[in-house]
Amino acid sequence: MSPRPTGGGYRPALDGLRAISVLTILAYHVPLSWAKGGYWGVNTFFVVSGYLITGLLLREYDNWRSIDLVAFYVRRARRLLPALLLMSVSVSLVVPRVLGDQTPSTIRGDGLASLFYVANWRYIATGQSYFAQFGEAATSPFKHTWSLAIEEQYYLLFPLLLLGLLRLFGRRAKSRALVVVMLLAVASATLMALLSNPGGDPSRAYYGTDTRMQDVFVGAALAIAVSAVPAQRVRRWAARNRSVLIGLGWVCLGVVLVWCGTVPVSGWVFYGGYLAFDIVAAGLVLAVELVPSGSVARVLGWKPLAWAGMISYGLYLWHYPIFVVLTEQRTHLPAIPLQLLRFGLTFGIAALSYYLIENPIRNGALRRLGRPAARVAPVAAVTAAAVIIAVSVNGMRLAPTAQAGSSTVLTGAGSGKYRLLIVGDSVGFSLGYNFPAKAFPTVKPTANVNFGCGTAEQHIVVDGQAQPEQQGCGDIFTEWSDGVTSTKPNVIVWSLGAWEVYDHEIGGKTLKVGSAAYASYLRGRLEDGLTAMNRAGAHGPIVIPEVPCLGQPKYVVDGVNMATDRNDPKRAAAVNQILKGFAAAHRKTVHLVNTNELVCPTGKFTEKVHGVQLRHDGVHYTKAGASAFWRWIMPQVAGWVPGTPKAKP
């Protein structure tokens, strides 16, 4: 019998549930403070997909004692692929030309991985964290496609599993298949707990198909359980328990909304939290399916909400690249107008995609081309899209991936007569990567920097909450000393400050910036870094740019906006006092330059200085900003390093 007691018709309540899911995801990606747990919306999508797809497969098996797998795959491709092709090609053509040298170097590979539904495993392999969004580097505009990859992998494998179970178990196939699917859900949840990486980045557990199948399996188990009972018995039971089911629906809806609003990423949610949420979401689906005329179903089926759910696939596809491109820095819009623009474009493009592309193709528009052409068209479209994605970013000057903890060595193209070594964090990298070689043709810049790693250890505390420790930051001084050994630099520029302005947890105690304890700690780290470079061999003086005013609009990690502390001028001033004491103790070796003279001449952060945008996110230097920096600092370096070249006009 059908797993859907109300029949196979359109259920607006499920579209309303999709709408709530996608809207909370959009709010999480803004990010909005009331949607700290918006990422739970993906779980709801997975549960609903598992329920609906399994129901369709079971109904086909009940009618024909078989499942036409080829027809199923064709239907899924016809429903999902056209919009994905359009989004992938559009993003590959537009984003690099808008972001320019701020485009992440992963965009080509990310686009191809999205196109072939393996994006989640690519992000695991390349270390692209889901939770460090809109942070140190430009985030990939394809990052959201990880969930589409998991759904497609489910579509590919689960029908085979289900058909095999139904044929294997014979008369009691559904009840036994239900047990197997439930055990697989528990196994997936257990694997998530094992891979959750307590205290570190949980993206492996979050992205993995193996760890996220629990969400889909819960929905599938619900469909199998309902299908295993004769439809008439289900209807009679639902009628007798109507009030209980409606109450269950309201409770489950309330829990879903509360979790989406208030439950951020934390260690405990990876230890059964996902499975618990999935069960609650399944309870909500059961309530609105068995009582379609109940108050919960009527609220979720409200026409505007159901319409948003109907176009939810397009909303999900398009919102993320739109959010990545349309930022406060590029649009110069205040928060509310910016969000209105973002959401308006997202809804507009999603609606056009649904009515002009998705729905017509799903309803057979390709058949008008004739059978041979209709068969060739999908393969040709995918091939063309892959070629466009691969070729469209060729020749673009893309900044390498700013993966936290990664060490990057950048060697400039100068003649090498004057050797410049940059050590430190990603701010130093932006200065080295954008070094004006034409202005200083004899300078050979090399950067031994670590993205996401400060001179201070990466044990950051924000609002009294310790942040996950970045991996790969433990050997930074060794990497800097390697740079000294290999380049024997005439001068070293030591970039720091963007991480040092945060409170740090050291030895179980929180050291607050401005306290004597923090000053002693950071001074010790500075001494350790200097000692490591001195031991590596001969080198010229070390120049440290003081921490300037910072103006990062947002830096969201695990739902916490870390930009507030980073932008605090009192914190920068406290760190600069430590640097002054350090330089005074090493007068012959260490020199400070007042960076505020260049980037904050008015004493306050401004996006542009004399009409030029020096830092693209309030922290990292643009190409024009780096050029201005080196033209400003090199004359000062000349006072400490004889033979420092002057800039050519």
Solvent accessible surface area in square Angstrom, and as a share of the most:
residue,aa,sasa,rsa
1,M,121,0.54
2,S,30,0.19
3,P,1,0.01
4,R,19,0.07
5,P,8,0.05
6,T,56,0.32
7,G,25,0.24
8,G,44,0.43
9,G,48,0.47
10,Y,139,0.53
11,R,29,0.10
12,P,53,0.33
13,A,7,0.06
14,L,4,0.02
15,D,9,0.05
16,G,0,0.00
17,L,1,0.00
18,R,63,0.23
19,A,0,0.00
20,I,25,0.13
21,S,2,0.02
22,V,0,0.00
23,L,57,0.28
24,T,15,0.09
25,I,1,0.00
26,L,0,0.00
27,A,3,0.02
28,Y,11,0.04
29,H,2,0.01
30,V,7,0.04
31,P,29,0.18
32,L,57,0.28
33,S,91,0.59
34,W,158,0.56
35,A,1,0.01
36,K,92,0.39
37,G,0,0.00
38,G,0,0.00
39,Y,0,0.00
40,W,0,0.00
41,G,0,0.00
42,V,4,0.02
43,N,0,0.00
44,T,3,0.01
45,F,31,0.13
46,F,1,0.00
47,V,0,0.00
48,V,2,0.01
49,S,17,0.11
50,G,0,0.00
51,Y,4,0.02
52,L,25,0.13
53,I,8,0.04
54,T,0,0.00
55,G,2,0.02
56,L,62,0.31
57,L,1,0.00
58,L,0,0.00
59,R,62,0.23
60,E,37,0.17
61,Y,17,0.06
62,D,36,0.18
63,N,100,0.51
64,W,192,0.67
65,R,151,0.55
66,S,40,0.26
67,I,8,0.04
68,D,75,0.39
69,L,35,0.17
70,V,109,0.63
71,A,32,0.25
72,F,3,0.01
73,Y,64,0.24
74,V,74,0.43
75,R,98,0.36
76,R,46,0.17
77,A,42,0.33
78,R,68,0.25
79,R,30,0.11
80,L,24,0.12
81,L,27,0.13
82,P,20,0.13
83,A,0,0.00
84,L,1,0.00
85,L,23,0.12
86,L,72,0.36
87,M,0,0.00
88,S,0,0.00
89,V,28,0.16
90,S,29,0.19
91,V,6,0.03
92,S,1,0.01
93,L,78,0.39
94,V,81,0.46
95,V,3,0.02
96,P,0,0.00
97,R,130,0.47
98,V,70,0.40
99,L,8,0.04
100,G,25,0.24
101,D,34,0.18
102,Q,42,0.19
103,T,0,0.00
104,P,9,0.06
105,S,50,0.33
106,T,13,0.08
107,I,0,0.00
108,R,87,0.32
109,G,22,0.21
110,D,0,0.00
111,G,0,0.00
112,L,50,0.25
113,A,8,0.06
114,S,3,0.02
115,L,4,0.02
116,F,109,0.46
117,Y,30,0.11
118,V,72,0.42
119,A,0,0.00
120,N,0,0.00
121,W,93,0.33
122,R,63,0.23
123,Y,1,0.00
124,I,44,0.22
125,A,88,0.68
126,T,39,0.23
127,G,37,0.35
128,Q,16,0.07
129,S,19,0.13
130,Y,2,0.01
131,F,4,0.02
132,A,37,0.29
133,Q,6,0.03
134,F,41,0.17
135,G,9,0.09
136,E,20,0.09
137,A,35,0.27
138,A,32,0.25
139,T,12,0.07
140,S,3,0.02
141,P,0,0.00
142,F,0,0.00
143,K,9,0.04
144,H,0,0.00
145,T,1,0.01
146,W,1,0.00
147,S,8,0.05
148,L,22,0.11
149,A,1,0.00
150,I,0,0.00
151,E,25,0.11
152,E,37,0.17
153,Q,28,0.12
154,Y,3,0.01
155,Y,10,0.04
156,L,98,0.49
157,L,107,0.53
158,F,6,0.02
159,P,0,0.00
160,L,91,0.45
161,L,63,0.32
162,L,1,0.00
163,L,19,0.09
164,G,38,0.37
165,L,15,0.08
166,L,4,0.02
167,R,142,0.52
168,L,129,0.64
169,F,47,0.20
170,G,46,0.44
171,R,247,0.90
172,R,156,0.57
173,A,9,0.07
174,K,35,0.15
175,S,43,0.28
176,R,107,0.39
177,A,0,0.00
178,L,35,0.18
179,V,82,0.47
180,V,41,0.23
181,V,0,0.00
182,M,100,0.45
183,L,114,0.57
184,L,63,0.31
185,A,5,0.04
186,V,78,0.45
187,A,56,0.43
188,S,7,0.04
189,A,10,0.08
190,T,70,0.41
191,L,59,0.30
192,M,2,0.01
193,A,23,0.18
194,L,137,0.68
195,L,60,0.30
196,S,5,0.03
197,N,63,0.32
198,P,101,0.64
199,G,62,0.59
200,G,6,0.06
201,D,52,0.27
202,P,9,0.06
203,S,11,0.07
204,R,72,0.26
205,A,0,0.00
206,Y,0,0.00
207,Y,0,0.00
208,G,0,0.00
209,T,18,0.10
210,D,50,0.26
211,T,0,0.00
212,R,0,0.00
213,M,24,0.11
214,Q,1,0.00
215,D,0,0.00
216,V,0,0.00
217,F,19,0.08
218,V,16,0.09
219,G,0,0.00
220,A,0,0.00
221,A,13,0.10
222,L,23,0.11
223,A,0,0.00
224,I,1,0.00
225,A,36,0.28
226,V,15,0.09
227,S,4,0.03
228,A,46,0.35
229,V,53,0.30
230,P,62,0.39
231,A,6,0.04
232,Q,121,0.54
233,R,137,0.50
234,V,14,0.08
235,R,116,0.42
236,R,134,0.49
237,W,109,0.38
238,A,8,0.06
239,A,74,0.57
240,R,171,0.63
241,N,40,0.20
242,R,100,0.36
243,S,91,0.59
244,V,104,0.60
245,L,4,0.02
246,I,35,0.18
247,G,33,0.32
248,L,67,0.33
249,G,0,0.00
250,W,107,0.37
251,V,96,0.55
252,C,8,0.05
253,L,10,0.05
254,G,30,0.29
255,V,46,0.26
256,V,2,0.01
257,L,82,0.41
258,V,88,0.51
259,W,46,0.16
260,C,4,0.02
261,G,17,0.17
262,T,83,0.49
263,V,21,0.12
264,P,45,0.28
265,V,14,0.08
266,S,41,0.26
267,G,42,0.40
268,W,136,0.48
269,V,0,0.00
270,F,3,0.01
271,Y,115,0.44
272,G,34,0.32
273,G,4,0.04
274,Y,1,0.00
275,L,34,0.17
276,A,46,0.35
277,F,0,0.00
278,D,0,0.00
279,I,103,0.52
280,V,36,0.21
281,A,1,0.00
282,A,10,0.08
283,G,13,0.13
284,L,0,0.00
285,V,0,0.00
286,L,41,0.20
287,A,4,0.03
288,V,4,0.02
289,E,3,0.01
290,L,18,0.09
291,V,6,0.03
292,P,69,0.44
293,S,62,0.40
294,G,1,0.01
295,S,31,0.20
296,V,4,0.02
297,A,6,0.05
298,R,152,0.55
299,V,74,0.43
300,L,0,0.00
301,G,16,0.16
302,W,157,0.55
303,K,170,0.72
304,P,68,0.43
305,L,29,0.15
306,A,7,0.05
307,W,91,0.32
308,A,7,0.05
309,G,2,0.02
310,M,58,0.26
311,I,1,0.00
312,S,5,0.03
313,Y,29,0.11
314,G,0,0.00
315,L,0,0.00
316,Y,13,0.05
317,L,0,0.00
318,W,22,0.08
319,H,0,0.00
320,Y,1,0.00
321,P,6,0.04
322,I,19,0.10
323,F,0,0.00
324,V,8,0.05
325,V,23,0.13
326,L,31,0.16
327,T,26,0.15
328,E,55,0.25
329,Q,37,0.17
330,R,78,0.29
331,T,31,0.18
332,H,111,0.49
333,L,60,0.30
334,P,88,0.55
335,A,55,0.43
336,I,131,0.66
337,P,55,0.35
338,L,3,0.01
339,Q,29,0.13
340,L,125,0.62
341,L,67,0.34
342,R,13,0.05
343,F,49,0.20
344,G,45,0.44
345,L,74,0.37
346,T,0,0.00
347,F,52,0.22
348,G,34,0.33
349,I,51,0.26
350,A,0,0.00
351,A,18,0.14
352,L,108,0.54
353,S,3,0.02
354,Y,14,0.05
355,Y,104,0.39
356,L,122,0.60
357,I,45,0.23
358,E,1,0.01
359,N,40,0.20
360,P,47,0.29
361,I,29,0.15
362,R,89,0.33
363,N,100,0.51
364,G,9,0.08
365,A,25,0.19
366,L,50,0.25
367,R,161,0.59
368,R,212,0.77
369,L,106,0.53
370,G,29,0.28
371,R,173,0.63
372,P,100,0.63
373,A,43,0.34
374,A,19,0.15
375,R,171,0.62
376,V,93,0.54
377,A,27,0.21
378,P,55,0.34
379,V,103,0.59
380,A,50,0.39
381,A,41,0.32
382,V,30,0.17
383,T,76,0.44
384,A,52,0.40
385,A,3,0.03
386,A,19,0.15
387,V,82,0.47
388,I,61,0.31
389,I,0,0.00
390,A,33,0.26
391,V,85,0.49
392,S,10,0.07
393,V,3,0.02
394,N,86,0.44
395,G,86,0.83
396,M,53,0.24
397,R,99,0.36
398,L,29,0.15
399,A,23,0.18
400,P,50,0.31
401,T,40,0.23
402,A,22,0.17
403,Q,67,0.30
404,A,43,0.33
405,G,12,0.12
406,S,32,0.21
407,S,52,0.33
408,T,27,0.16
409,V,91,0.52
410,L,40,0.20
411,T,77,0.45
412,G,18,0.17
413,A,97,0.75
414,G,14,0.13
415,S,75,0.49
416,G,18,0.17
417,K,159,0.67
418,Y,10,0.04
419,R,86,0.31
420,L,1,0.01
421,L,0,0.00
422,I,0,0.00
423,V,0,0.00
424,G,2,0.02
425,D,2,0.01
426,S,3,0.02
427,V,23,0.13
428,G,0,0.00
429,F,10,0.04
430,S,13,0.08
431,L,3,0.02
432,G,4,0.04
433,Y,39,0.15
434,N,11,0.06
435,F,20,0.08
436,P,22,0.14
437,A,46,0.36
438,K,189,0.80
439,A,4,0.03
440,F,1,0.00
441,P,53,0.33
442,T,45,0.26
443,V,1,0.00
444,K,66,0.28
445,P,7,0.05
446,T,11,0.06
447,A,1,0.00
448,N,10,0.05
449,V,0,0.00
450,N,0,0.00
451,F,4,0.02
452,G,1,0.01
453,C,1,0.00
454,G,3,0.03
455,T,2,0.01
456,A,1,0.00
457,E,61,0.27
458,Q,7,0.03
459,H,56,0.25
460,I,7,0.03
461,V,4,0.02
462,V,4,0.02
463,D,132,0.69
464,G,71,0.68
465,Q,94,0.42
466,A,54,0.42
467,Q,18,0.08
468,P,47,0.29
469,E,76,0.34
470,Q,41,0.18
471,Q,107,0.47
472,G,52,0.50
473,C,19,0.12
474,G,77,0.74
475,D,93,0.48
476,I,3,0.02
477,F,27,0.11
478,T,80,0.46
479,E,41,0.19
480,W,1,0.00
481,S,19,0.13
482,D,78,0.40
483,G,1,0.01
484,V,1,0.00
485,T,75,0.44
486,S,89,0.57
487,T,24,0.14
488,K,124,0.53
489,P,3,0.02
490,N,44,0.22
491,V,0,0.00
492,I,0,0.00
493,V,1,0.00
494,W,0,0.00
495,S,7,0.04
496,L,14,0.07
497,G,0,0.00
498,A,6,0.05
499,W,4,0.01
500,E,0,0.00
501,V,0,0.00
502,Y,0,0.00
503,D,12,0.06
504,H,0,0.00
505,E,70,0.32
506,I,42,0.21
507,G,80,0.76
508,G,71,0.68
509,K,144,0.61
510,T,62,0.36
511,L,24,0.12
512,K,123,0.52
513,V,23,0.13
514,G,61,0.59
515,S,40,0.26
516,A,87,0.68
517,A,51,0.40
518,Y,0,0.00
519,A,35,0.28
520,S,78,0.51
521,Y,31,0.12
522,L,0,0.00
523,R,79,0.29
524,G,31,0.30
525,R,39,0.14
526,L,0,0.00
527,E,51,0.23
528,D,75,0.39
529,G,0,0.00
530,L,6,0.03
531,T,53,0.31
532,A,23,0.18
533,M,0,0.00
534,N,74,0.38
535,R,202,0.74
536,A,23,0.18
537,G,36,0.35
538,A,86,0.67
539,H,41,0.18
540,G,15,0.15
541,P,26,0.16
542,I,0,0.00
543,V,0,0.00
544,I,0,0.00
545,P,13,0.08
546,E,21,0.10
547,V,1,0.01
548,P,18,0.11
549,C,19,0.11
550,L,14,0.07
551,G,15,0.14
552,Q,3,0.01
553,P,46,0.29
554,K,60,0.26
555,Y,5,0.02
556,V,9,0.05
557,V,17,0.10
558,D,16,0.08
559,G,23,0.22
560,V,26,0.15
561,N,60,0.31
562,M,5,0.02
563,A,2,0.01
564,T,95,0.55
565,D,20,0.10
566,R,1,0.01
567,N,47,0.24
568,D,43,0.23
569,P,95,0.60
570,K,162,0.69
571,R,43,0.16
572,A,9,0.07
573,A,55,0.43
574,A,23,0.18
575,V,0,0.00
576,N,14,0.07
577,Q,117,0.52
578,I,19,0.09
579,L,0,0.00
580,K,94,0.40
581,G,33,0.32
582,F,0,0.00
583,A,12,0.09
584,A,45,0.35
585,A,59,0.45
586,H,50,0.22
587,R,179,0.65
588,K,192,0.81
589,T,39,0.23
590,V,3,0.02
591,H,30,0.14
592,L,37,0.19
593,V,3,0.02
594,N,63,0.32
595,T,2,0.01
596,N,47,0.24
597,E,107,0.48
598,L,25,0.13
599,V,1,0.01
600,C,4,0.03
601,P,68,0.43
602,T,105,0.61
603,G,61,0.59
604,K,155,0.66
605,F,69,0.29
606,T,58,0.34
607,E,56,0.25
608,K,95,0.40
609,V,15,0.08
610,H,170,0.76
611,G,61,0.59
612,V,61,0.35
613,Q,48,0.21
614,L,10,0.05
615,R,9,0.03
616,H,36,0.16
617,D,13,0.07
618,G,3,0.03
619,V,2,0.01
620,H,8,0.04
621,Y,10,0.04
622,T,20,0.12
623,K,120,0.51
624,A,52,0.41
625,G,0,0.00
626,A,0,0.00
627,S,28,0.18
628,A,30,0.23
629,F,1,0.00
630,W,0,0.00
631,R,99,0.36
632,W,48,0.17
633,I,0,0.00
634,M,2,0.01
635,P,90,0.56
636,Q,59,0.26
637,V,1,0.00
638,A,44,0.34
639,G,66,0.63
640,W,83,0.29
641,V,11,0.07
642,P,125,0.79
643,G,71,0.68
644,T,13,0.07
645,P,30,0.19
646,K,185,0.78
647,A,40,0.31
648,K,111,0.47
649,P,170,1.07
